[in-house]
């Protein structure tokens, strides 16, 4: 791939899966990590007005 895709939806879907399986606290950790990255606005993919790669966003969330 080109390392340009926004991984936020895929990451949040992992949170939804955890929630569905009853792991609510773990899902909340994922949601909070994603929200923190988006709120800071420093590491964003091009579709959100940034210049970060897919991997950089994943690393920021982790």
mmCIF file of the N, C-alpha and C atoms, coordinates in Angstrom:
data_MODEL
# 
_entry.id   MODEL 
# 
loop_
_atom_site.group_PDB 
_atom_site.id 
_atom_site.type_symbol 
_atom_site.label_atom_id 
_atom_site.label_alt_id 
_atom_site.label_comp_id 
_atom_site.label_asym_id 
_atom_site.label_entity_id 
_atom_site.label_seq_id 
_atom_site.pdbx_PDB_ins_code 
_atom_site.Cartn_x 
_atom_site.Cartn_y 
_atom_site.Cartn_z 
_atom_site.occupancy 
_atom_site.B_iso_or_equiv 
_atom_site.pdbx_formal_charge 
_atom_site.auth_seq_id 
_atom_site.auth_comp_id 
_atom_site.auth_asym_id 
_atom_site.auth_atom_id 
_atom_site.pdbx_PDB_model_num 
ATOM 1   N N  . UNK A 1 1  ? 0.799   -1.182 0.000  1.00 0.00 ? 1  UNK A N  1 
ATOM 2   C CA . UNK A 1 1  ? 0.000   0.000  0.000  1.00 0.00 ? 1  UNK A CA 1 
ATOM 3   C C  . UNK A 1 1  ? 0.852   1.259  0.000  1.00 0.00 ? 1  UNK A C  1 
ATOM 4   N N  . UNK A 1 2  ? 0.176   2.358  -0.009 1.00 0.00 ? 2  UNK A N  1 
ATOM 5   C CA . UNK A 1 2  ? 0.844   3.655  -0.052 1.00 0.00 ? 2  UNK A CA 1 
ATOM 6   C C  . UNK A 1 2  ? 1.027   4.277  1.328  1.00 0.00 ? 2  UNK A C  1 
ATOM 7   N N  . UNK A 1 3  ? 0.537   3.611  2.369  1.00 0.00 ? 3  UNK A N  1 
ATOM 8   C CA . UNK A 1 3  ? 0.690   4.107  3.737  1.00 0.00 ? 3  UNK A CA 1 
ATOM 9   C C  . UNK A 1 3  ? 0.012   5.469  3.926  1.00 0.00 ? 3  UNK A C  1 
ATOM 10  N N  . UNK A 1 4  ? -1.112  5.675  3.215  1.00 0.00 ? 4  UNK A N  1 
ATOM 11  C CA . UNK A 1 4  ? -1.837  6.942  3.294  1.00 0.00 ? 4  UNK A CA 1 
ATOM 12  C C  . UNK A 1 4  ? -3.232  6.796  3.886  1.00 0.00 ? 4  UNK A C  1 
ATOM 13  N N  . UNK A 1 5  ? -3.694  5.568  4.050  1.00 0.00 ? 5  UNK A N  1 
ATOM 14  C CA . UNK A 1 5  ? -5.062  5.343  4.528  1.00 0.00 ? 5  UNK A CA 1 
ATOM 15  C C  . UNK A 1 5  ? -5.215  5.757  5.986  1.00 0.00 ? 5  UNK A C  1 
ATOM 16  N N  . UNK A 1 6  ? -6.379  6.256  6.310  1.00 0.00 ? 6  UNK A N  1 
ATOM 17  C CA . UNK A 1 6  ? -6.691  6.633  7.680  1.00 0.00 ? 6  UNK A CA 1 
ATOM 18  C C  . UNK A 1 6  ? -7.105  5.365  8.443  1.00 0.00 ? 6  UNK A C  1 
ATOM 19  N N  . UNK A 1 7  ? -6.338  4.970  9.470  1.00 0.00 ? 7  UNK A N  1 
ATOM 20  C CA . UNK A 1 7  ? -6.636  3.736  10.193 1.00 0.00 ? 7  UNK A CA 1 
ATOM 21  C C  . UNK A 1 7  ? -7.627  3.894  11.345 1.00 0.00 ? 7  UNK A C  1 
ATOM 22  N N  . UNK A 1 8  ? -8.130  5.102  11.554 1.00 0.00 ? 8  UNK A N  1 
ATOM 23  C CA . UNK A 1 8  ? -8.974  5.368  12.724 1.00 0.00 ? 8  UNK A CA 1 
ATOM 24  C C  . UNK A 1 8  ? -10.218 4.482  12.742 1.00 0.00 ? 8  UNK A C  1 
ATOM 25  N N  . UNK A 1 9  ? -10.888 4.324  11.618 1.00 0.00 ? 9  UNK A N  1 
ATOM 26  C CA . UNK A 1 9  ? -12.103 3.498  11.584 1.00 0.00 ? 9  UNK A CA 1 
ATOM 27  C C  . UNK A 1 9  ? -11.787 2.050  11.930 1.00 0.00 ? 9  UNK A C  1 
ATOM 28  N N  . UNK A 1 10 ? -10.686 1.545  11.414 1.00 0.00 ? 10 UNK A N  1 
ATOM 29  C CA . UNK A 1 10 ? -10.310 0.159  11.708 1.00 0.00 ? 10 UNK A CA 1 
ATOM 30  C C  . UNK A 1 10 ? -9.974  -0.009 13.187 1.00 0.00 ? 10 UNK A C  1 
ATOM 31  N N  . UNK A 1 11 ? -9.292  0.972  13.747 1.00 0.00 ? 11 UNK A N  1 
ATOM 32  C CA . UNK A 1 11 ? -8.934  0.896  15.165 1.00 0.00 ? 11 UNK A CA 1 
ATOM 33  C C  . UNK A 1 11 ? -10.192 0.958  16.031 1.00 0.00 ? 11 UNK A C  1 
ATOM 34  N N  . UNK A 1 12 ? -11.081 1.884  15.701 1.00 0.00 ? 12 UNK A N  1 
ATOM 35  C CA . UNK A 1 12 ? -12.329 1.996  16.470 1.00 0.00 ? 12 UNK A CA 1 
ATOM 36  C C  . UNK A 1 12 ? -13.197 0.753  16.320 1.00 0.00 ? 12 UNK A C  1 
ATOM 37  N N  . UNK A 1 13 ? -13.147 0.112  15.158 1.00 0.00 ? 13 UNK A N  1 
ATOM 38  C CA . UNK A 1 13 ? -13.934 -1.111 14.983 1.00 0.00 ? 13 UNK A CA 1 
ATOM 39  C C  . UNK A 1 13 ? -13.414 -2.221 15.887 1.00 0.00 ? 13 UNK A C  1 
ATOM 40  N N  . UNK A 1 14 ? -12.126 -2.208 16.177 1.00 0.00 ? 14 UNK A N  1 
ATOM 41  C CA . UNK A 1 14 ? -11.586 -3.166 17.148 1.00 0.00 ? 14 UNK A CA 1 
ATOM 42  C C  . UNK A 1 14 ? -12.201 -2.899 18.523 1.00 0.00 ? 14 UNK A C  1 
ATOM 43  N N  . UNK A 1 15 ? -12.396 -1.622 18.848 1.00 0.00 ? 15 UNK A N  1 
ATOM 44  C CA . UNK A 1 15 ? -13.064 -1.270 20.094 1.00 0.00 ? 15 UNK A CA 1 
ATOM 45  C C  . UNK A 1 15 ? -14.500 -1.767 20.125 1.00 0.00 ? 15 UNK A C  1 
ATOM 46  N N  . UNK A 1 16 ? -15.193 -1.640 19.006 1.00 0.00 ? 16 UNK A N  1 
ATOM 47  C CA . UNK A 1 16 ? -16.570 -2.141 18.928 1.00 0.00 ? 16 UNK A CA 1 
ATOM 48  C C  . UNK A 1 16 ? -16.620 -3.649 19.130 1.00 0.00 ? 16 UNK A C  1 
ATOM 49  N N  . UNK A 1 17 ? -15.673 -4.347 18.546 1.00 0.00 ? 17 UNK A N  1 
ATOM 50  C CA . UNK A 1 17 ? -15.615 -5.802 18.712 1.00 0.00 ? 17 UNK A CA 1 
ATOM 51  C C  . UNK A 1 17 ? -15.391 -6.168 20.178 1.00 0.00 ? 17 UNK A C  1 
ATOM 52  N N  . UNK A 1 18 ? -14.459 -5.469 20.825 1.00 0.00 ? 18 UNK A N  1 
ATOM 53  C CA . UNK A 1 18 ? -14.206 -5.732 22.241 1.00 0.00 ? 18 UNK A CA 1 
ATOM 54  C C  . UNK A 1 18 ? -15.453 -5.460 23.078 1.00 0.00 ? 18 UNK A C  1 
ATOM 55  N N  . UNK A 1 19 ? -16.134 -4.363 22.749 1.00 0.00 ? 19 UNK A N  1 
ATOM 56  C CA . UNK A 1 19 ? -17.359 -4.029 23.475 1.00 0.00 ? 19 UNK A CA 1 
ATOM 57  C C  . UNK A 1 19 ? -18.404 -5.132 23.305 1.00 0.00 ? 19 UNK A C  1 
ATOM 58  N N  . UNK A 1 20 ? -18.571 -5.595 22.088 1.00 0.00 ? 20 UNK A N  1 
ATOM 59  C CA . UNK A 1 20 ? -19.523 -6.661 21.792 1.00 0.00 ? 20 UNK A CA 1 
ATOM 60  C C  . UNK A 1 20 ? -19.197 -7.930 22.575 1.00 0.00 ? 20 UNK A C  1 
ATOM 61  N N  . UNK A 1 21 ? -17.917 -8.169 22.797 1.00 0.00 ? 21 UNK A N  1 
ATOM 62  C CA . UNK A 1 21 ? -17.476 -9.370 23.514 1.00 0.00 ? 21 UNK A CA 1 
ATOM 63  C C  . UNK A 1 21 ? -17.500 -9.178 25.032 1.00 0.00 ? 21 UNK A C  1 
ATOM 64  N N  . UNK A 1 22 ? -17.902 -7.981 25.480 1.00 0.00 ? 22 UNK A N  1 
ATOM 65  C CA . UNK A 1 22 ? -18.013 -7.731 26.906 1.00 0.00 ? 22 UNK A CA 1 
ATOM 66  C C  . UNK A 1 22 ? -16.792 -7.098 27.543 1.00 0.00 ? 22 UNK A C  1 
ATOM 67  N N  . UNK A 1 23 ? -15.813 -6.730 26.743 1.00 0.00 ? 23 UNK A N  1 
ATOM 68  C CA . UNK A 1 23 ? -14.593 -6.110 27.261 1.00 0.00 ? 23 UNK A CA 1 
ATOM 69  C C  . UNK A 1 23 ? -14.730 -4.589 27.182 1.00 0.00 ? 23 UNK A C  1 
ATOM 70  N N  . UNK A 1 24 ? -15.617 -4.060 27.995 1.00 0.00 ? 24 UNK A N  1 
ATOM 71  C CA . UNK A 1 24 ? -15.965 -2.644 27.921 1.00 0.00 ? 24 UNK A CA 1 
ATOM 72  C C  . UNK A 1 24 ? -14.809 -1.730 28.317 1.00 0.00 ? 24 UNK A C  1 
ATOM 73  N N  . UNK A 1 25 ? -14.066 -2.083 29.336 1.00 0.00 ? 25 UNK A N  1 
ATOM 74  C CA . UNK A 1 25 ? -12.953 -1.237 29.775 1.00 0.00 ? 25 UNK A CA 1 
ATOM 75  C C  . UNK A 1 25 ? -11.859 -1.179 28.713 1.00 0.00 ? 25 UNK A C  1 
ATOM 76  N N  . UNK A 1 26 ? -11.572 -2.304 28.081 1.00 0.00 ? 26 UNK A N  1 
ATOM 77  C CA . UNK A 1 26 ? -10.549 -2.342 27.040 1.00 0.00 ? 26 UNK A CA 1 
ATOM 78  C C  . UNK A 1 26 ? -10.991 -1.525 25.826 1.00 0.00 ? 26 UNK A C  1 
ATOM 79  N N  . UNK A 1 27 ? -12.271 -1.611 25.499 1.00 0.00 ? 27 UNK A N  1 
ATOM 80  C CA . UNK A 1 27 ? -12.807 -0.814 24.390 1.00 0.00 ? 27 UNK A CA 1 
ATOM 81  C C  . UNK A 1 27 ? -12.679 0.670  24.696 1.00 0.00 ? 27 UNK A C  1 
ATOM 82  N N  . UNK A 1 28 ? -12.972 1.040  25.924 1.00 0.00 ? 28 UNK A N  1 
ATOM 83  C CA . UNK A 1 28 ? -12.859 2.438  26.332 1.00 0.00 ? 28 UNK A CA 1 
ATOM 84  C C  . UNK A 1 28 ? -11.424 2.934  26.205 1.00 0.00 ? 28 UNK A C  1 
ATOM 85  N N  . UNK A 1 29 ? -10.467 2.092  26.509 1.00 0.00 ? 29 UNK A N  1 
ATOM 86  C CA . UNK A 1 29 ? -9.055  2.467  26.351 1.00 0.00 ? 29 UNK A CA 1 
ATOM 87  C C  . UNK A 1 29 ? -8.742  2.793  24.894 1.00 0.00 ? 29 UNK A C  1 
ATOM 88  N N  . UNK A 1 30 ? -9.267  1.994  23.981 1.00 0.00 ? 30 UNK A N  1 
ATOM 89  C CA . UNK A 1 30 ? -9.050  2.246  22.554 1.00 0.00 ? 30 UNK A CA 1 
ATOM 90  C C  . UNK A 1 30 ? -9.709  3.563  22.154 1.00 0.00 ? 30 UNK A C  1 
ATOM 91  N N  . UNK A 1 31 ? -10.954 3.753  22.540 1.00 0.00 ? 31 UNK A N  1 
ATOM 92  C CA . UNK A 1 31 ? -11.661 4.986  22.185 1.00 0.00 ? 31 UNK A CA 1 
ATOM 93  C C  . UNK A 1 31 ? -10.933 6.217  22.728 1.00 0.00 ? 31 UNK A C  1 
ATOM 94  N N  . UNK A 1 32 ? -10.483 6.143  23.965 1.00 0.00 ? 32 UNK A N  1 
ATOM 95  C CA . UNK A 1 32 ? -9.782  7.275  24.571 1.00 0.00 ? 32 UNK A CA 1 
ATOM 96  C C  . UNK A 1 32 ? -8.470  7.573  23.863 1.00 0.00 ? 32 UNK A C  1 
ATOM 97  N N  . UNK A 1 33 ? -7.743  6.533  23.480 1.00 0.00 ? 33 UNK A N  1 
ATOM 98  C CA . UNK A 1 33 ? -6.471  6.725  22.781 1.00 0.00 ? 33 UNK A CA 1 
ATOM 99  C C  . UNK A 1 33 ? -6.700  7.389  21.425 1.00 0.00 ? 33 UNK A C  1 
ATOM 100 N N  . UNK A 1 34 ? -7.707  6.926  20.700 1.00 0.00 ? 34 UNK A N  1 
ATOM 101 C CA . UNK A 1 34 ? -8.028  7.524  19.396 1.00 0.00 ? 34 UNK A CA 1 
ATOM 102 C C  . UNK A 1 34 ? -8.455  8.978  19.580 1.00 0.00 ? 34 UNK A C  1 
ATOM 103 N N  . UNK A 1 35 ? -9.343  9.226  20.523 1.00 0.00 ? 35 UNK A N  1 
ATOM 104 C CA . UNK A 1 35 ? -9.826  10.586 20.763 1.00 0.00 ? 35 UNK A CA 1 
ATOM 105 C C  . UNK A 1 35 ? -8.692  11.524 21.140 1.00 0.00 ? 35 UNK A C  1 
ATOM 106 N N  . UNK A 1 36 ? -7.738  11.038 21.924 1.00 0.00 ? 36 UNK A N  1 
ATOM 107 C CA . UNK A 1 36 ? -6.603  11.856 22.334 1.00 0.00 ? 36 UNK A CA 1 
ATOM 108 C C  . UNK A 1 36 ? -5.766  12.270 21.126 1.00 0.00 ? 36 UNK A C  1 
ATOM 109 N N  . UNK A 1 37 ? -5.493  11.326 20.238 1.00 0.00 ? 37 UNK A N  1 
ATOM 110 C CA . UNK A 1 37 ? -4.710  11.637 19.036 1.00 0.00 ? 37 UNK A CA 1 
ATOM 111 C C  . UNK A 1 37 ? -5.455  12.655 18.171 1.00 0.00 ? 37 UNK A C  1 
ATOM 112 N N  . UNK A 1 38 ? -6.742  12.447 17.970 1.00 0.00 ? 38 UNK A N  1 
ATOM 113 C CA . UNK A 1 38 ? -7.519  13.370 17.145 1.00 0.00 ? 38 UNK A CA 1 
ATOM 114 C C  . UNK A 1 38 ? -7.625  14.749 17.793 1.00 0.00 ? 38 UNK A C  1 
ATOM 115 N N  . UNK A 1 39 ? -7.802  14.784 19.097 1.00 0.00 ? 39 UNK A N  1 
ATOM 116 C CA . UNK A 1 39 ? -7.934  16.055 19.817 1.00 0.00 ? 39 UNK A CA 1 
ATOM 117 C C  . UNK A 1 39 ? -6.658  16.883 19.717 1.00 0.00 ? 39 UNK A C  1 
ATOM 118 N N  . UNK A 1 40 ? -5.501  16.216 19.847 1.00 0.00 ? 40 UNK A N  1 
ATOM 119 C CA . UNK A 1 40 ? -4.226  16.939 19.745 1.00 0.00 ? 40 UNK A CA 1 
ATOM 120 C C  . UNK A 1 40 ? -4.023  17.499 18.343 1.00 0.00 ? 40 UNK A C  1 
ATOM 121 N N  . UNK A 1 41 ? -4.471  16.763 17.333 1.00 0.00 ? 41 UNK A N  1 
ATOM 122 C CA . UNK A 1 41 ? -4.410  17.251 15.961 1.00 0.00 ? 41 UNK A CA 1 
ATOM 123 C C  . UNK A 1 41 ? -3.031  17.351 15.355 1.00 0.00 ? 41 UNK A C  1 
ATOM 124 N N  . UNK A 1 42 ? -2.036  16.767 15.989 1.00 0.00 ? 42 UNK A N  1 
ATOM 125 C CA . UNK A 1 42 ? -0.659  16.858 15.497 1.00 0.00 ? 42 UNK A CA 1 
ATOM 126 C C  . UNK A 1 42 ? -0.321  15.758 14.503 1.00 0.00 ? 42 UNK A C  1 
ATOM 127 N N  . UNK A 1 43 ? -0.932  14.596 14.656 1.00 0.00 ? 43 UNK A N  1 
ATOM 128 C CA . UNK A 1 43 ? -0.633  13.446 13.806 1.00 0.00 ? 43 UNK A CA 1 
ATOM 129 C C  . UNK A 1 43 ? -1.931  13.024 13.132 1.00 0.00 ? 43 UNK A C  1 
ATOM 130 N N  . UNK A 1 44 ? -2.130  13.541 11.919 1.00 0.00 ? 44 UNK A N  1 
ATOM 131 C CA . UNK A 1 44 ? -3.346  13.268 11.163 1.00 0.00 ? 44 UNK A CA 1 
ATOM 132 C C  . UNK A 1 44 ? -2.987  12.843 9.743  1.00 0.00 ? 44 UNK A C  1 
ATOM 133 N N  . UNK A 1 45 ? -3.797  11.966 9.182  1.00 0.00 ? 45 UNK A N  1 
ATOM 134 C CA . UNK A 1 45 ? -3.602  11.542 7.802  1.00 0.00 ? 45 UNK A CA 1 
ATOM 135 C C  . UNK A 1 45 ? -4.082  12.650 6.852  1.00 0.00 ? 45 UNK A C  1 
ATOM 136 N N  . UNK A 1 46 ? -3.687  12.575 5.584  1.00 0.00 ? 46 UNK A N  1 
ATOM 137 C CA . UNK A 1 46 ? -4.051  13.633 4.632  1.00 0.00 ? 46 UNK A CA 1 
ATOM 138 C C  . UNK A 1 46 ? -5.552  13.915 4.524  1.00 0.00 ? 46 UNK A C  1 
ATOM 139 N N  . UNK A 1 47 ? -6.400  12.905 4.665  1.00 0.00 ? 47 UNK A N  1 
ATOM 140 C CA . UNK A 1 47 ? -7.845  13.144 4.567  1.00 0.00 ? 47 UNK A CA 1 
ATOM 141 C C  . UNK A 1 47 ? -8.368  14.015 5.700  1.00 0.00 ? 47 UNK A C  1 
ATOM 142 N N  . UNK A 1 48 ? -7.591  14.133 6.775  1.00 0.00 ? 48 UNK A N  1 
ATOM 143 C CA . UNK A 1 48 ? -7.971  14.985 7.904  1.00 0.00 ? 48 UNK A CA 1 
ATOM 144 C C  . UNK A 1 48 ? -7.145  16.270 7.942  1.00 0.00 ? 48 UNK A C  1 
ATOM 145 N N  . UNK A 1 49 ? -6.429  16.539 6.845  1.00 0.00 ? 49 UNK A N  1 
ATOM 146 C CA . UNK A 1 49 ? -5.653  17.769 6.753  1.00 0.00 ? 49 UNK A CA 1 
ATOM 147 C C  . UNK A 1 49 ? -4.230  17.669 7.255  1.00 0.00 ? 49 UNK A C  1 
ATOM 148 N N  . UNK A 1 50 ? -3.769  16.473 7.545  1.00 0.00 ? 50 UNK A N  1 
ATOM 149 C CA . UNK A 1 50 ? -2.407  16.297 8.036  1.00 0.00 ? 50 UNK A CA 1 
ATOM 150 C C  . UNK A 1 50 ? -1.492  15.699 6.991  1.00 0.00 ? 50 UNK A C  1 
ATOM 151 N N  . UNK A 1 51 ? -0.310  15.326 7.441  1.00 0.00 ? 51 UNK A N  1 
ATOM 152 C CA . UNK A 1 51 ? 0.687   14.742 6.543  1.00 0.00 ? 51 UNK A CA 1 
ATOM 153 C C  . UNK A 1 51 ? 1.207   13.405 7.060  1.00 0.00 ? 51 UNK A C  1 
ATOM 154 N N  . UNK A 1 52 ? 0.598   12.888 8.102  1.00 0.00 ? 52 UNK A N  1 
ATOM 155 C CA . UNK A 1 52 ? 1.077   11.649 8.728  1.00 0.00 ? 52 UNK A CA 1 
ATOM 156 C C  . UNK A 1 52 ? 0.720   10.433 7.882  1.00 0.00 ? 52 UNK A C  1 
ATOM 157 N N  . UNK A 1 53 ? 1.545   9.412  8.011  1.00 0.00 ? 53 UNK A N  1 
ATOM 158 C CA . UNK A 1 53 ? 1.276   8.143  7.338  1.00 0.00 ? 53 UNK A CA 1 
ATOM 159 C C  . UNK A 1 53 ? 0.341   7.300  8.201  1.00 0.00 ? 53 UNK A C  1 
ATOM 160 N N  . UNK A 1 54 ? -0.155  6.244  7.596  1.00 0.00 ? 54 UNK A N  1 
ATOM 161 C CA . UNK A 1 54 ? -0.997  5.301  8.328  1.00 0.00 ? 54 UNK A CA 1 
ATOM 162 C C  . UNK A 1 54 ? -0.263  4.796  9.562  1.00 0.00 ? 54 UNK A C  1 
ATOM 163 N N  . UNK A 1 55 ? 0.984   4.388  9.376  1.00 0.00 ? 55 UNK A N  1 
ATOM 164 C CA . UNK A 1 55 ? 1.765   3.824  10.475 1.00 0.00 ? 55 UNK A CA 1 
ATOM 165 C C  . UNK A 1 55 ? 2.007   4.841  11.580 1.00 0.00 ? 55 UNK A C  1 
ATOM 166 N N  . UNK A 1 56 ? 2.236   6.091  11.221 1.00 0.00 ? 56 UNK A N  1 
ATOM 167 C CA . UNK A 1 56 ? 2.450   7.122  12.238 1.00 0.00 ? 56 UNK A CA 1 
ATOM 168 C C  . UNK A 1 56 ? 1.206   7.313  13.099 1.00 0.00 ? 56 UNK A C  1 
ATOM 169 N N  . UNK A 1 57 ? 0.039   7.249  12.488 1.00 0.00 ? 57 UNK A N  1 
ATOM 170 C CA . UNK A 1 57 ? -1.202  7.381  13.255 1.00 0.00 ? 57 UNK A CA 1 
ATOM 171 C C  . UNK A 1 57 ? -1.381  6.177  14.172 1.00 0.00 ? 57 UNK A C  1 
ATOM 172 N N  . UNK A 1 58 ? -1.148  4.982  13.645 1.00 0.00 ? 58 UNK A N  1 
ATOM 173 C CA . UNK A 1 58 ? -1.252  3.773  14.469 1.00 0.00 ? 58 UNK A CA 1 
ATOM 174 C C  . UNK A 1 58 ? -0.298  3.868  15.652 1.00 0.00 ? 58 UNK A C  1 
ATOM 175 N N  . UNK A 1 59 ? 0.939   4.261  15.396 1.00 0.00 ? 59 UNK A N  1 
ATOM 176 C CA . UNK A 1 59 ? 1.925   4.383  16.472 1.00 0.00 ? 59 UNK A CA 1 
ATOM 177 C C  . UNK A 1 59 ? 1.490   5.408  17.510 1.00 0.00 ? 59 UNK A C  1 
ATOM 178 N N  . UNK A 1 60 ? 0.891   6.505  17.069 1.00 0.00 ? 60 UNK A N  1 
ATOM 179 C CA . UNK A 1 60 ? 0.430   7.538  18.001 1.00 0.00 ? 60 UNK A CA 1 
ATOM 180 C C  . UNK A 1 60 ? -0.700  7.022  18.883 1.00 0.00 ? 60 UNK A C  1 
ATOM 181 N N  . UNK A 1 61 ? -1.581  6.222  18.316 1.00 0.00 ? 61 UNK A N  1 
ATOM 182 C CA . UNK A 1 61 ? -2.694  5.672  19.092 1.00 0.00 ? 61 UNK A CA 1 
ATOM 183 C C  . UNK A 1 61 ? -2.180  4.653  20.099 1.00 0.00 ? 61 UNK A C  1 
ATOM 184 N N  . UNK A 1 62 ? -1.259  3.815  19.661 1.00 0.00 ? 62 UNK A N  1 
ATOM 185 C CA . UNK A 1 62 ? -0.714  2.786  20.550 1.00 0.00 ? 62 UNK A CA 1 
ATOM 186 C C  . UNK A 1 62 ? 0.094   3.453  21.641 1.00 0.00 ? 62 UNK A C  1 
# 
